[in-house]
Amino acid sequence: MNVAWSRMLKSAYRKEPISSFIITVGMVDAVIGGVGYRWSLFAFGVAAVSIAVAFRWWRTQQTQVEFPSSKPIHYLTDRSSRPQLPMLNSSGRLPPTDDRR
């Protein structure tokens, strides 16, 4: 298999794994149905591929139409109404002693 073909398939499966799986299953059904003269299986495979391709096209169209977001609304103020706590110093504290004797 060509390296470019392999990369294209991998990127397609990473972007849309569900529709790629449905396309693969539909193509296998269509091939089996066409070779074995099972026209209902062939029709099912073609329908599955068509639906998966339409779904993938719809998803790509949906992601391209993104509106720029407006400035976020902040419901809380930047400053707190409570005063800041004093800084704690550890210089006046003694280390803990072990009095378990």
C-alpha positions as CSV (number, residue, x, y, z in Angstrom):
1,M,0.0,0.0,0.0
2,N,1.2,3.5,-0.8
3,V,2.5,5.5,2.1
4,A,0.3,8.5,1.2
5,W,-2.7,6.3,1.0
6,S,-1.9,4.9,4.5
7,R,-1.5,8.3,6.0
8,M,-4.8,9.5,4.5
9,L,-6.6,6.5,5.9
10,K,-5.1,7.0,9.4
11,S,-6.0,10.7,9.4
12,A,-9.5,9.9,8.3
13,Y,-10.0,7.3,11.1
14,R,-8.6,9.7,13.7
15,K,-10.9,12.6,12.7
16,E,-14.1,10.7,12.2
17,P,-13.8,7.1,13.5
18,I,-17.5,6.3,13.5
19,S,-18.2,7.3,10.0
20,S,-15.0,5.8,8.7
21,F,-16.0,2.4,10.3
22,I,-19.5,2.6,8.8
23,I,-17.9,3.4,5.4
24,T,-15.6,0.4,5.7
25,V,-18.4,-2.0,6.7
26,G,-20.7,-0.7,4.0
27,M,-18.0,-1.1,1.4
28,V,-17.3,-4.7,2.5
29,D,-21.1,-5.4,2.4
30,A,-21.4,-3.9,-1.1
31,V,-18.4,-5.9,-2.4
32,I,-19.7,-9.2,-0.9
33,G,-23.2,-8.5,-2.2
34,G,-22.0,-7.6,-5.6
35,V,-19.7,-10.6,-6.0
36,G,-22.2,-13.0,-4.6
37,Y,-25.2,-11.6,-6.5
38,R,-26.9,-10.8,-3.2
39,W,-28.6,-7.6,-4.3
40,S,-30.1,-6.8,-0.9
41,L,-26.7,-6.9,0.8
42,F,-25.3,-4.8,-2.0
43,A,-28.0,-2.3,-1.6
44,F,-27.5,-2.2,2.2
45,G,-23.8,-1.6,1.7
46,V,-24.3,1.2,-0.8
47,A,-26.9,2.8,1.5
48,A,-24.6,2.5,4.5
49,V,-21.7,4.1,2.6
50,S,-24.0,6.9,1.3
51,I,-25.3,7.7,4.8
52,A,-21.8,7.7,6.3
53,V,-20.5,10.0,3.6
54,A,-23.5,12.3,4.1
55,F,-22.9,12.3,7.8
56,R,-19.2,13.1,7.4
57,W,-20.0,15.9,5.0
58,W,-22.6,17.3,7.4
59,R,-20.1,17.2,10.3
60,T,-17.5,19.1,8.2
61,Q,-20.0,21.7,7.2
62,Q,-21.1,22.1,10.8
63,T,-17.5,22.6,12.2
64,Q,-16.7,25.2,9.6
65,V,-19.6,27.5,10.6
66,E,-18.2,28.8,13.9
67,F,-19.1,32.3,15.0
68,P,-16.5,34.3,16.8
69,S,-17.2,34.4,20.5
70,S,-18.0,37.7,22.2
71,K,-16.2,39.1,25.2
72,P,-17.0,36.9,28.2
73,I,-19.3,38.2,30.9
74,H,-17.8,38.2,34.4
75,Y,-20.3,37.9,37.2
76,L,-17.8,38.3,40.0
77,T,-15.7,41.4,40.6
78,D,-12.0,41.5,40.1
79,R,-11.4,42.3,43.8
80,S,-12.6,40.6,46.8
81,S,-14.7,42.5,49.4
82,R,-12.8,40.7,52.2
83,P,-9.5,41.9,53.5
84,Q,-6.4,39.9,52.7
85,L,-5.1,37.5,55.3
86,P,-1.8,38.3,57.0
87,M,1.3,36.5,55.9
88,L,2.3,33.6,58.2
89,N,5.9,33.3,59.4
90,S,7.4,30.0,60.4
91,S,10.5,31.7,62.2
92,G,8.8,31.9,65.6
93,R,7.7,28.3,65.7
94,L,9.6,25.5,67.3
95,P,9.9,22.1,65.6
96,P,7.5,19.4,66.8
97,T,8.9,17.1,69.5
98,D,8.3,13.4,69.9
99,D,6.8,12.9,73.4
100,R,5.7,9.3,72.9
101,R,7.9,7.8,75.7
